[in-house]
Amino acid sequence: MPSSLKVLFVLFVLGLVFMIINLGAIFKTGVFFLGLILPGFAGVAVLLLISCLTAILLYALWNRFSWAWKYAIALWSPLA
């Protein structure tokens, strides 16, 4: 695997770990998503959805699936 993908993999894993650690804070303060502040359960639900989608991307990158780059573009381009 190229070193750039290894760096992305490590950063995504760290992001997932920090998201899980901050679940309590996000429940209290909310999460900023697509121009909206989603408090409480809505914020946690969006956070878990993003975590699951990122985990799928990590799995695809690790196994070098040919569709991984298309999935990455579809996943992150609306959020940019």
Legacy VTK file of the C-alpha trace (Angstrom):
# vtk DataFile Version 3.0
C-alpha trace
ASCII
DATASET POLYDATA
POINTS 80 float
0.000 0.000 0.000
1.385 3.454 -0.854
2.513 5.583 2.074
-0.093 8.257 1.333
-2.879 5.711 1.844
-1.237 4.570 5.064
-1.273 8.152 6.334
-4.940 8.540 5.357
-5.777 5.269 7.062
-4.086 6.338 10.309
-5.786 9.753 10.240
-9.214 8.214 9.606
-8.731 5.732 12.453
-7.687 8.537 14.803
-10.712 10.563 13.718
-13.029 7.644 14.461
-11.458 7.139 17.899
-11.789 10.826 18.788
-15.404 10.897 17.571
-16.260 7.973 19.822
-14.497 9.604 22.777
-16.467 12.853 22.280
-19.950 11.325 22.083
-20.953 12.849 25.444
-19.821 16.333 24.480
-21.585 16.121 21.137
-24.780 14.994 22.854
-24.657 18.103 25.082
-23.495 20.731 22.594
-24.574 19.315 19.238
-22.701 18.831 16.012
-22.380 21.243 13.072
-23.483 19.380 9.942
-24.285 20.913 6.525
-24.979 24.341 8.011
-27.173 23.094 10.844
-26.449 22.533 14.505
-27.918 19.171 15.432
-28.232 18.791 19.219
-28.796 15.683 21.304
-29.764 12.411 19.664
-29.780 13.894 16.157
-26.133 14.949 16.532
-25.102 11.560 17.864
-27.025 9.783 15.075
-25.269 11.859 12.390
-21.934 11.243 14.088
-22.504 7.479 14.133
-23.638 7.531 10.488
-20.478 9.369 9.440
-18.402 6.942 11.519
-19.970 3.924 9.801
-19.466 5.431 6.349
-15.842 6.225 7.166
-15.314 2.676 8.436
-16.584 1.356 5.088
-14.091 3.633 3.333
-11.267 2.375 5.554
-12.192 -1.214 4.755
-12.252 -0.453 1.030
-8.881 1.314 1.155
-7.295 -1.474 3.186
-8.456 -4.164 0.749
-7.646 -2.008 -2.307
-11.060 -2.277 -3.879
-11.292 -0.561 -7.248
-14.394 1.396 -6.192
-12.758 2.921 -3.080
-11.762 6.192 -4.739
-15.255 6.676 -6.191
-16.755 6.013 -2.773
-14.352 8.504 -1.163
-15.305 11.217 -3.630
-19.018 10.530 -3.156
-18.616 10.482 0.637
-16.542 13.592 1.196
-17.334 15.941 -1.706
-20.763 17.037 -0.331
-19.149 17.760 3.022
-16.347 19.943 1.656
LINES 1 81
80 0 1 2 3 4 5 6 7 8 9 10 11 12 13 14 15 16 17 18 19 20 21 22 23 24 25 26 27 28 29 30 31 32 33 34 35 36 37 38 39 40 41 42 43 44 45 46 47 48 49 50 51 52 53 54 55 56 57 58 59 60 61 62 63 64 65 66 67 68 69 70 71 72 73 74 75 76 77 78 79
